[in-house]
Amino acid sequence: MTTAAVTRLRAGARAAARTSKGYIAGPLYDSLFFIGSPLLALVIGILIADSSLRRTTLEIGEYTDSPAGLFIGAFIMAHLVVVFFRSHANAAIFKTFPLRFTLVPVLLFTGIMLSDWVMVATSVVATWWDVYHSGLQTFGIGRIYDMKAGNDAHVGRRLDYLLNTLLYAGPILAGATLFDHVEDFEEFEQLDDVVATFFTAIPARVAGIQEILTWSIVGVGVPFLIYYVLRYVQFARQGYRVSPQKVVLYVVTGLCSIFTWGFNTFGEAFFIMNFFHALQYFALVWWIERGNMTETMRTGRQWLTFLFFVGFAGAYGVWAEMLDGSARWALAIVSVVSIMHFWYDGFIWSVRKKQV
């Protein structure tokens, strides 16, 4: 580590005394919605696994699913759309990337409407981008906790990035839910050409090498975890202040990911992992943007703002989840919202760029 980096570490440590005990909102809010949400999701997932919420079938028009399936599907879709309260409704953020927030969504929507290839490719890309993005959300919350502890935004950043990608994507690639993710490539069957045939064959090829993937993840993951701990011990000796919130968040999330994605013992991996991810995002957007949203909407009361925030997101979520697959324009809207959520989140919550 350079002398300048060590100086920044020590200066950051001194600044920690000015923070509010290292929490984003407070002990209770953070414990429920950020740090402890993976455990909450795990408990809920176990409780509903063999309940009527899973056994009962709902039929609403052409939509068919269980109550739990409808809820988690709508919750996922709802959390995707609330990104726009941050990207478009926050003037300070919007003015930093105006073309990304206006031109790009229009171009993607047009491409999906005009091209079957773009439509199918967008759907498959969304599945895997979601995996990557979910790990980075935990990474981002952890970096906020580091900032709250008074640490330099650059110290340990790459290590945290790699750790969270490993903890989220690793159990998928090495575990019981791998095929649930790769089967999306079968959507290319809709396209009758040689290139589409190549993508359609991916699920079968991946199934044939799953054991190799499992041992590869273990072989890379275990040494990296050891290296990660040793590097942070070194940082601490040079002035880095360990954030208990960040440590607990990463440990709890990692264990939940390994247990659910890796083994899926109760068959609720999709529900569990997506529930806490969406809950964290709702809580983060609301806490950081509540004042800005109240001012922009001119509601005058935060509880009115909250009702609109939840109501708008919930209405979109239910609509998007129950969508009739024959309406291409509607599918295009849902695809654009999903892709923009994944992309925007990569740069509108940057601790390093002081946007939080």
Buried (B, 14 or more C-beta within 10 A) or exposed (E): EEEEBBEBBBEBBEBBEEBEEBBBBEEEBBBBBBBBBBBBBBEBBEEBBEEEBBEEEEEEEEBEBBBBBBBBBBBBBBBBBBBBBBBBBBEEBBEBBEEBBEEBBEEBBEBBEEEEBBBBBBBBBBBBBBBBBBBBBBBBBBBBBBBBBBBBBEBBBEBBBBBBBBBBBBBBBBBBBBEBBBBBBBBBEEBEEEEBEEBBEBBEEBEEEBEEBBEBBEEEBEEBBEEBEEBBEEBEEBBBBBBEBBBBBBEBBBBBBBBBBBEBEBEBBBBBBBBBBBBBBBBBBBBBBBEBBBEBBEBEEBEEBBEBBBEBBBEBBBBBBBBEEEEEEBBBBBBBBBBBBBBBBEBBBEBEEEBB
